[in-house]
Amino acid sequence: MSSHSIVRRNNHIKNHLFSDTYQYDGEYSVETEILLTQYNARILEWKKIERDTPSFQELIDPYCINWFRVTGLKDVQTIGRMLQELELHPVDNKAVLTPCHAARIDDDAGRIIMVLRPCFYESKRTVTSEHICIIVKGNVIVSFRERGLLSMDNVMKSLRMNIMSVRESDPAMLVAFMLNAVISTMIGTAIKVEEMLENMDNILLEAESTNINIGRQIEQCRHANLIIQKNTIPLRKEFKKLLDTDLVRTNPATHPLYTEIYNQLDFLLLTSENSKELLSSMRDLYVPNTDLKMNTIMKRLTLVSTLFIPITFLVGLWGMNFEIMPETKWPYGYLFALVVLGITVGG
């Protein structure tokens, strides 16, 4: 076991204890960057915040929605100081700095915290998850992304274009756009897995399929679907809590948005379940196909063996080193042997 994994495991154990400070329990050394977006019906401004800023609390504009976007969890001291100055609970550090948490949503004393695990294809065949934590309190929203791979460009575009009058609404509208970005990414991943499985299913149904990597591809899709289900099932169960919070109930304009997000979660879960059924049927089909291919190969080897067994016998018979043998001094013996071997194989 490497020293890196030992350190991470120790941090994981420490983060399960109650404390005033916690350690980052991830494996990505992404530098911490902070962006502050402030907006209302009339203005939209964003700027980069230095980590050594004297006070995060003084940056808050009471007449605006204040969205702190934090990318990278390496600087645990700055993150802890930010949460403390924003008057958030110390245990929120634990949710932010522990990426192995399952998706969950908590509502306590006007503070809502959402832990999300969106998954997407980081490369052509590899599905990965990113730890995202969103905290909402009053007119302040703080979002933490472990690596910043999940793009929030569509959310910023919605603010710039004031889609659905998002700048004139309360934080619930912006949170809905953020959740939609997360769920849409997961749906895209689930659909891609389903399409890959359908293509492989068609390949397996072809009697003369020669794709030797199909077994590895099935296993990759199975692993990807497991990640999707692992991150979707807890989020769908927890999402009902969000529908009952004051954040959603106090603004009727956001009700259809959150209902749509919940429907998207249902579609996401249905897609992953369909992929699971496809995987089950494909594994049942893959084993007989493999056996059939093996039988075809054995038939070919048997045919080759059948052709060579008689001529091997004749060559062995004529190759015996006896002094007295018929035809040993016959000048046409070699040609005669070739003719006999050919007739034998042909027969």
N, C-alpha and C positions, 0 to 999 in steps of 0.2 A: 504494500500500500504506500502510495506516494505521500510526501509530507503535506502536499496541497490538500489531498483528500482528508488527511488527519485533522488539519486545521479547520476545514469546512465542517467536519463532523463535530468537532469541539464547539464551534460557533453555533451549530444547530442545537446542541444540547443546552448551551448557555441561553439561547433565544427562547427556550421553552420555560425558563425560569422568570419570575417576576422581578423586574429591575427598573431603575431609572434610565439606564442606557442599555442599548443592544448593539450587537455586531452584525455586519453584513454577512449573510449566510449563503451568498451566491458564489459563482465561479468566474464572473466577468469583471475585469478591472477597467470599467468604463468611467472616465473622469466625469465628475458631477457638474452639470450645467443647469442653470436656472434661467428661465424666461418668464417674464410677467406680462400678461395681456390684461388690459383694463378697457372696459367698454360700457356704454350705455346707449340710449337712443340717439345721442348726438355725436359721440366720439368713439374711436377705436384706436388704441395705442398698444404697442408692445415693445419691450426692451429687454436687454440682457442684464441680469442681476449678478453682481460679483458675490462670490461665496463669503467674502469677508465684510459684507455690508454691515454697518453698525446695528441696524434694526430692521427686521422684516415687517414688524407690526407697523412701523411708520410709513411703509410703502403702500399700505392699504388705503384706497380711496373710498370713503363711506358712500359716495354717490355713484359708484361704479360696481360692476361685477369684476372681481379680482381673481384671475386664473394664473396660479403659479404652476409652470410646467418644469418638472425636474427630470432630467435624463441622466442616468448613471447613479449608482448607489454606493460608490466607493467612499465618498466623504461622509462618513456616518456622523461626525461631529456637527457639520453644517446642517445635515438633515435633522438631527436631534434638536439643535438650537432653533431651527425654523418651526418645528412642531411645538416647541415650548413657547416661543414668542407668539405664535398664533393661537395659544391657549387651547391646544389639543392635548388629549390624554397621553401620558408616557407609554401606555401599552400600544398606542398607534405606531410607535417605533418598531414594535415587534412585527406588526402586519406589513410594514413597509420594507423591512430589512430581511424578511424571511421568505424567499421565493418559493419554498416548497409547500407553502400553505395552499389548501384547496380553495376554490372560488367561494366567496362568502360575501354577505351584505349584512351590516349591523347598523342599527339606529339607536342612538343613546344620547339623551340630553341635547337634542338639536344638532347633533353631529352624526353624519352618515359616512360610513367607510365601506368602500367596495374593493374587494380583492378579486382580480380577474386574471385568467391564464389563457389569453388568446393563442391559438396555434396556427402556424402557416408554414409554407415550404420555404426553408432557408436556402436550399439548393434544389436541384432537379428531383432528387429522390429522398431528401431528408426533411422530415417535419420537426419543427422545434416550437417551443413555447416561450413566451415572454411574460415576465411578472409585471403586472400593472396594478397600481393602487390609486384609488380616487377617494379623496376626503372632501366632504362638503360641510361647511359650517357658516350659516348666515350668507353673506355675499362673497365669501371666499371659497374658492375651489383649488385644491392642490392635487396635482396628478404626478405620479412617480412611474417612470418607465425604466426597467432594468438596463436595457441596451438601446432603446430608441429605435428598434427595428420596425415596430408597428407605426405606420405613418399617421399623423394627425393633420395632414394637409387638407383633407376634405372638411375637417372641423373648422380650420382657419378660413377656408374658402367660404364656408357658410357664414362666418362672422363678417368677412369682407363684403359679401354680397347681400348680407342681412336676409338670408333665406328664412321664410316663415316668421319674419320679424324677430329673429333670435336676439338681436341687441336690445329690443324693447321689452324682452321678457325677463323672468327671474332665472336663477341658476339651473332650475329644473330643465329648461329648454337646452342649455348648453350640455348638461350631463346626458340628455337624451341623444344628442348628436355624437357625443363621445362613445356612448354605449353602442350606438348604431355602427360606428366605425369598427369597433371591436367585433361585434357579432357578424358584420358583413365579411370581415376577413376570415372568420372561422367558417362561415358558410361557403366561401370560395374554396377553402381548403377541403371541406367535406365533399363538395361537388367534384373537385379534381380527383379525389380518391375514388369516388363512385364511378367516374368516367374511366379511370385506369382499370378498375376491376371489370367493368363491362367489356372493355377492349380485350382484356386477358381472357375473359369468359368466352368470347368469340374465337379466340385463338385455340383455346382448349377443345372447343367443339369441332375444330377441323381435324379430320382423321389423320392427315399427313403433317401435322404441326411438328416443327423441328426446333422450336424455341427452347434452348436448353436453360435459359435464365428465368423461365416462367415461375419456377418454385421460389427463387430469391425475390422476384417482384411481388409475388403473393405475400411473402413474409414481410416485406417492406410496407405494403398496403395494410396488412393486419396491424403492424406496429403503429402506423399513422392513425388508423381508425381508433385504436385503443387510447391514444393521446387525445383525440377529439372527444371521445365519450367521457374520458376522465375529467376533462375540463368543462364539458357541457352539462352533464347530469347534475353536478352540485350547483352550478349557476342557475339552471332552470328552477331548481327547488328553492333557492335563495331569492330569486327574483320576485316572488310573491310578497316578500317582506317589503321590497322597495315600493310596490304598488300601494301599500298601506301607510307609507310615511307621509309626513306633512309636506315634504318636498314635492311630492306628486299630487297629493290631494288638494293643495291650496291653489293650484293653477289648472283650471279645467281645460285650457288650451293644450296642455301637455298630455292629457289622458290618452288621446288616440295614438300619440307617439309611443308611449310606453306599452300600450296594448299591442301595437305593431311589433315592437321589439320582442315582446313575449311570444307573439306568433312566429317570429323569426327563430326564436329558440326552439319552438315546437318543430319547425321545419328542419332545423339543424339536427335535432335529435332523431327525427324520422329518417333523414338522409343517412346518418351514421348507423341506424338500425338496419336500413336497407343494405348498406355496405357490409354489415356484419353477416346478414343472411347470404349475400353473394359470396363472401369469404368462406362460409360454411359449405355451400354447394360446390364452390370451386375446389376446395380441398378434397371433397368427396370425389370430384371428377378428376383431379390431378393424379391421385394414386392409381386408379385403373389405367389412365393414359400412360403413366410411367411404366406400369406392368406390361401394357400392350407394346410399347416401344421396346421394352426389354425382350419380350417374346419374339418380336420381329428381328431383332439383332441375333437372338439365339438361332432362329431359323436360318438366317444367312450363314452363320458360323457352321451350323450343322450341314448345310449344303456344301460349303467349301470342304469340310471334313470328309463328306461322302465322296467328293470328287478325288480327293488325294489319298484316301485310305488304300484303294486297290493298287495305285501306281507306287505308293510307298512300299506295299507288300512285294511288288514285283522287283523294284529296285533293291530292296533288302535281300530278296531271294537270289538275284543275279549278282549281287555284290559279295556273296559269301566267298571266302578265300580258300576254296578247295582246289587241289591240283588236278583232280579228275572230275571234270564237269562237262556235260554236253554243250556244244555250241561255243565253247570258250575260244577256240581258234578259228571260228568261222569268220571270213572277211566281211560278211554283211550282217554280222551280229548286232552291231550298234544301231544300224538303220532298222533292222528287224525289231529291236527293242523299242525304238521310238514309235514305230507303227503300232506295235501292240499297246504301248501306253496311250497313244491317241485314241485307238479303237476302244480301249477300256473306259477312258474318261467320257468319250462320246456315248458309249452304251449306257 
